[in-house]
């Protein structure tokens, strides 16, 4: 079909092409201006040579490639055909990862990953299926399993080192829901220590790395608490945060399993606040003593421990609490002494009048004072005669020794390792040395917090047989 002169002029005005090319594309598209322009621009964008110009005044195409023209016309016809639609892709069903069930519950690997971060999901999945994952190294593929011959690559060793460093304290944790942990603590007569973690807070990972990995903290927690740790994103963690209004993380609290009420809670006052091992030990010791002394009654909540310093804060608050506890112990000792004096006076003056009863009480108090003075002198001489051996330095002796925490009567704390063969009376000499001059002139006792018991009956017993490893002890004036 010959090109229309009006369409040719429009094509030239729009595309800026010469007349032969305008006639060529219009004749090729049967005078469809839009299709001719699109074909022209596509050809120019592809970069081929310009088509041959039409020859002769009749507009006949000279030197036109018939095969190319036929192919272009067929393509245009296919585009205009509405029935020519590509069939749909076949339906495929795929899984991102096959999740094998791990031991310890029906939740599988993903639930375990929610509870314990820094775990290698690929390696654990392969090991659960009985195969060791192969890693391509320089010399080819080698196994990472326990029986594999090659060594793990440096990147994998680094990731496993980080995983071990920030891993949760699985050795002291209770695996299970909150209500089961509470029932376990209640059955064993222990406190319930709760730690809610947030994976996005590095302080939570520091808590796993520093505080919960401390040997003294682990021994104290094992002796006095049932420890329950959970991520805030886990279903159990979400329920706990809703009930106890936990909004700052890490959340650490000591609960009374009998009432599920918080006895002690650590409060994060600053962004760089951190619950260190010393503060945790002091809280466990103080709260543990009150928990044991409460018996069947519920323990009243303490004031939250607030830390305003970076890593060693909380000293002022802990010292204030310690001074209060010391004053309460002194008042209790005075009350016991007065009750003993009154009972002694009543028995001696039962047949006489009020005056003779008062004289008897005064005599009993005078005799008691003299007796206490003699006992103090004897105890002072006995303490001076006790030899205080130096702490063990050999790693094997330290590992096999007895590590305990001693809270002095002034509220200060000491942590020391004794040999298992050292007698218990060495602890009394150590307390007197650490406290100072007043301890030599005044009678005192050392008691364990959980269970609450005096160590004087075990004066000559060796520490290894007294089961003092990991215990918290307290120095109390008599």
Secondary structure, DSSP 8 states (H G I E B T S, - for coil): ----HHHHHHHHHHH---HHHHHHHHHHTTS-HHHHHHHHHHHHHHT--------STT---SS--HHHHHHHHHHHHHHH-TT------------S------TTSTTHHHHHHHHS-S--HHHHHHHHTT---EEEETTEEEE-STT-SS---HHHHHHHHHHHHS---TTTB--S-HHHHHHHHHHHT-EEEEEEE-TT-HHHHHIIIIITT-HHHHHHHHHHEEEEEEETTSHHHHHHHHHHT--SSSEEEEEETTTTEEEEEEEE-STT----HHHHHHHHHHHHHHHHHHTTS-------EEE-SSSS--HHHHHHHHHHHHHHHHHHHHHHHHHHHHHHHHHHTSSS-HHHHHHHHHHHHHHHHHHHHHHHHHHHHHHHHS-------SHHHHHHSEEEEEE-TTS-EEEEEE-TTSBTHHHHHHHHHHH-THHHHS-EEEEETTTTEESGGGTTSBTTTTT-TT-EEEEEE-
